[in-house]
């Protein structure tokens, strides 16, 4: 039996799950490469697969497993044959490397890493290889 209370609860539950999924993308459990991949959503990327195929297109969505959806894809097969595909879903375990746009050099992720590195050096009492002062 569906009641107004059940509908409210189910929509509330779905909203909570959606919010958790959104937060998980920016959670600190994801490593730097994944955070960069999330930053690249909506940008042109080139993905080379382990089987030698190359896909270039607009990164629509990325997951923690590096599975990704790419639209407006140009696929280059190992033999050089080029095919245009509207949308492709690539499995992350088959990815050899991903070429991201130059724009991501200024991504906030790198600023956070630089700050963490600076704090770690300060806690150690200076940088690596610092000479100690002699009296």
N, C-alpha and C positions, 0 to 999 in steps of 0.2 A: 504494500500500500504506500503510495507516494503522498506525502503531506508537505505542506509549506515548510515545516521544520526540517524535514529530510532534504528538501531542495536547498534550503539555506545552508545546512551543514555540509552537503556535498560540494556546493560552490565555494564555501569557506575552505574546505579541505583541499580542493583543487587549486585555489589561490595560494594556500600555504605551500603546497608542493611546487607550484610554479616559482614562488619566491625563493624556495630552497634551491631549486635548480639554477636560478639566476645567480644566487649567492655562491653556489659551488663553482661557477666559472671564475669568480674573482677570489675564491678562498685561497688562503696561504698554502694549502696542501698541494696545489698545482705548482710545478716547477717553472723556471724561467722560460724554457722553450714553449710550454703550453700557454703560458700567459701571453707570449708574443704571438702565438697562433691565434688566440682569441682576439688580440688587438688587430690582427690582419683581416678579420671578418669584414666583408664589404669592399675588399681591395683585390686587385689582380695578383694571383700567385701562380707559380710554376711548380708542379709536383712531378718528380721522377719516381717511378715505381721500381721495385726490385726486378721486375721482368723486363725493364728497359723502356717501357712506354712512358711518354711525357704528356702531361695534361696541363694546359694553361687556360685559366679562366677566373671568374669572380668567385671568391670564397664566400659562400652563403652561410655555412655553419661548420663548426669544428667541435669535436668531443674530446674528453680526457684521454681516450684511446687513440687519438689522432685520426679517427674516422672523420671524413669531411665530405660536405656537399659542395660541389662547384657547378656554377651555371655558365652558359655561353662558352662552352669548352671547345678548344682546339686540341685534338688528340693526335700525337705523332707516334706511330707504331715503330717498332725496332727497325723495320725495313725502310722507314722514311715516309710511309704512306700517311697522309694527313686527312683527318676526318673532323667534321664539325658536329658537335653533340649539344643539345639544349641543356641537359643537366646530367651530372655524374655523381655517384656516391662512391667514394674510395675508402677502402679498408685500411686502417692505420698500420696494421702489421705488414702491409705490402709496400709501404712508403720507404724509399731510400733517402730522399732529402726533399726539402721544400725551399724554394727560393721566394723570399718575401720582399716587398717593396722597400726601397731605400728610405722612405719616409719613416719607417719604424726605428731608425737609428736614434730618433729623439723620443722614443716611447717612454712613458712614465715608469715602466718596469725597470729600465736601466738606471734611472735616477734613484729608485729605491735600493737597487743593488749597490750603487756607488755609496749611498748613505750608510748602508749596513757594513760595507767594507771599511769605510772610514771609522765607524764606531768600533769595529773589531780591532783595528790598528791602534786606536786610542786606548782600548782596554789592555792591550798587550804592552803598552808603554812605548809606543813608537812603531815605526815600520820594520819590515824584515831587513836585517843587515845593518841596523843602526849601531853605530859604535857607542860604547859606553864612555861616559866622561871620566877622565882621570884627574886626580888632584895634583 
